[in-house]
Amino acid sequence: MWVDGEGWLVLLGGGDWQRGETDAADARLLSVVNLDRPMIVLCADGSQIEADTLLEHYTLLGGPGGEAFVLPDLLHRNIRAARFLAALAEAGLLFLSGSDPRPFIKTFQGTPALGKIVEAFTTLQGLVIVGAGGGAAALGAYLLTENASPIQGLAFLPNVIIAPYFERANAATTLRSQLRHFPGLLGLGVPAGTALALGPQGQVETWGPGQVTAVVHLPENEAGNQ
């Protein structure tokens, strides 16, 4: 279901860390990270101050510290710059934060930086990759959009579409309907404050109070068997 690697892949459905909504997932996250390696925070939106504050939040919880970047500024500085690529090569935790997944895809797809991330995740460096909110959606095969035009994701889960901020009431029906454009793919609905954590030995864990929902779209003649 996900790219084979030595690190953890963590899909956090969103949530306001300042209100304590991600506390349970945060505690488990730091228990699987190599604290001898630095953390990189990448924010798709917000200011540099907000990105630095998010990094400080994890440092105060016992995280390793590191660097925080806002994507528009990072692109302006040139994401192919040797300094940033070197930082990725040393990182133990990469945290993708933002409500919109598209900036992550636009920033990384087809770049040396994505190659460095994949290398760090699949080798003994054991990079832990966290996608929060839109960052989680960006790690899937495609993005869910209001029209039928597919947007390719970063494909760390090459057969999965990820729906963050997932509320169970009517969301499963909506997600199943959206999946009709993606035959054969699995939809994962992850609520805010909850993370689906995928480990290097095949571990599949839920961190936080919510439940992850798996959804498939069945052809109409099989709908009665859902």
C-alpha positions in Angstrom: 0.0 0.0 0.0 2.9 2.3 0.6 6.5 2.8 -0.6 8.8 0.3 1.1 11.2 2.2 3.4 13.1 2.3 6.6 11.2 5.2 8.1 7.6 5.7 9.1 5.0 7.3 6.9 2.5 9.3 9.0 -0.8 10.6 7.7 -2.2 13.2 10.1 -5.8 14.2 9.3 -5.3 17.8 10.5 -6.1 19.5 13.8 -4.9 22.5 15.7 -1.8 21.7 17.8 -2.2 24.9 19.7 -5.5 23.6 21.1 -4.0 20.2 21.9 -5.9 18.5 19.2 -2.9 16.6 18.0 -1.3 15.8 21.4 -1.9 12.0 21.2 -0.4 11.7 17.7 2.5 14.0 18.6 3.5 11.9 21.5 3.6 8.7 19.4 5.4 10.5 16.6 8.4 11.4 18.7 8.6 7.9 20.0 9.5 6.6 16.5 11.8 9.4 15.3 15.6 9.3 15.4 16.2 12.2 17.7 19.9 12.4 16.8 18.8 13.7 13.3 17.3 17.2 12.8 13.7 18.0 11.8 12.5 19.9 8.8 9.2 21.7 8.8 7.7 22.7 5.5 4.5 24.8 5.6 2.5 25.3 2.4 0.8 28.4 3.8 1.2 30.9 6.7 4.2 33.0 7.6 7.8 32.1 8.6 6.9 32.9 12.2 4.1 30.3 12.1 6.5 27.7 10.6 9.1 28.5 13.3 6.4 28.2 16.0 5.4 24.8 14.7 9.0 23.6 14.8 9.3 25.0 18.3 6.2 23.1 19.4 7.9 19.8 18.6 11.2 20.9 20.1 9.5 21.6 23.4 7.9 18.2 23.3 11.4 16.6 23.1 12.0 16.8 19.4 15.4 17.3 17.9 15.0 20.9 16.6 16.0 21.8 13.1 14.8 24.2 10.4 11.4 25.5 9.2 10.6 26.8 5.7 7.5 28.3 4.0 7.1 26.9 0.5 6.8 30.2 -1.4 10.0 31.4 0.2 11.8 28.1 -0.4 10.9 28.2 -4.1 12.2 31.7 -4.3 15.5 30.6 -2.8 15.6 27.7 -5.3 14.6 24.3 -3.9 17.5 22.7 -5.8 20.0 24.7 -3.8 22.8 22.5 -2.3 22.1 23.7 1.3 18.5 22.5 1.2 19.3 19.2 -0.4 22.1 18.7 2.2 19.5 19.4 5.0 17.2 16.7 3.5 20.1 14.2 3.4 20.6 14.7 7.2 17.0 14.9 8.4 15.3 12.4 10.6 11.8 14.0 10.4 10.1 15.8 7.6 6.8 17.5 8.5 4.6 18.7 5.7 2.0 21.1 7.1 -0.8 23.0 5.2 -4.4 22.9 4.3 -3.8 22.7 0.5 -1.9 19.7 -0.9 -1.2 21.3 -4.3 1.8 23.5 -3.2 3.7 20.4 -2.0 3.1 18.6 -5.3 4.1 21.7 -7.4 7.2 22.2 -5.3 8.5 18.7 -5.3 7.3 16.7 -8.3 10.1 15.9 -10.6 12.8 17.7 -8.5 16.1 16.5 -7.0 14.6 17.4 -3.6 11.9 14.6 -4.0 14.7 12.2 -4.9 16.5 13.1 -1.7 13.3 12.6 0.3 12.7 9.2 -1.2 16.4 8.2 -0.7 16.3 9.3 3.0 13.0 7.4 3.5 14.0 4.1 1.8 17.6 3.9 3.2 19.0 3.3 6.7 18.7 7.1 7.3 15.1 6.1 8.2 13.5 9.5 7.5 10.0 9.8 9.1 7.6 11.7 6.8 4.6 13.3 8.3 1.9 14.8 6.1 -0.6 16.9 8.1 -3.9 18.0 6.5 -3.1 18.9 2.9 0.4 17.5 3.4 -1.2 14.0 4.0 -3.3 14.3 0.8 -0.2 15.2 -1.2 1.4 11.9 -0.3 -1.3 9.8 -2.1 -1.6 8.7 -5.7 -3.9 11.5 -6.8 -5.8 14.5 -5.3 -9.6 14.6 -5.0 -10.9 17.5 -7.0 -14.3 18.9 -7.7 -13.9 18.0 -11.4 -12.8 14.8 -13.1 -9.4 16.1 -14.0 -6.9 14.0 -11.9 -3.9 15.7 -10.2 -1.1 13.3 -9.6 0.2 13.2 -6.0 3.7 12.4 -4.7 2.7 8.7 -4.7 4.2 7.5 -1.4 1.0 5.5 -1.3 0.7 4.7 -5.0 -2.7 3.0 -4.9 -4.4 5.2 -2.3 -6.2 8.6 -2.2 -6.1 10.3 1.1 -8.9 12.5 2.5 -7.9 14.5 5.5 -10.3 16.4 7.8 -12.6 13.4 7.5 -15.9 13.5 9.3 -17.7 10.1 9.3 -21.3 11.3 9.1 -21.6 11.8 5.3 -18.0 11.8 4.3 -17.7 8.1 3.4 -20.6 8.4 0.9 -18.9 11.5 -0.6 -15.5 9.9 -0.8 -16.9 6.7 -2.4 -18.6 8.8 -5.0 -15.4 10.8 -5.7 -13.5 7.5 -6.2 -15.5 6.6 -9.3 -12.9 8.6 -11.2 -10.2 6.4 -9.8 -11.1 2.8 -10.4 -9.1 0.3 -8.3 -7.8 2.8 -5.8 -8.5 2.8 -2.1 -9.7 5.9 -0.3 -8.5 6.6 3.3 -10.4 9.1 5.4 -8.4 10.5 8.3 -10.1 12.7 10.8 -8.5 15.7 12.4 -6.4 14.9 15.5 -5.8 11.3 14.3 -2.9 9.8 12.3 -2.5 6.7 10.3 1.1 5.5 10.9 2.7 3.1 8.5 6.0 1.6 9.8 9.1 0.0 8.2 8.2 -3.5 9.4 4.7 -3.3 8.0 3.1 -1.7 11.1 -0.3 -0.1 10.6 -1.2 2.0 13.6 -3.8 4.6 14.5 -2.6 7.4 16.7 -5.1 9.6 18.4 -8.8 9.4 19.3 -10.4 9.0 15.9 -10.9 6.1 13.5 -9.5 5.9 10.0 -12.0 4.9 7.3 -11.2 2.8 4.3 -13.5 3.3 1.3 -13.7 1.7 -2.2 -16.0 2.6 -5.1 -17.8 -0.4 -6.4 -19.5 -0.6 -9.8 -23.3 -0.1 -9.6 -24.1 -3.8 -10.0 -22.0 -4.5 -6.9 -23.2 -1.6 -4.8 -25.6 -3.7 -2.9 -22.7 -5.7 -1.5 -20.8 -2.7 0.0 
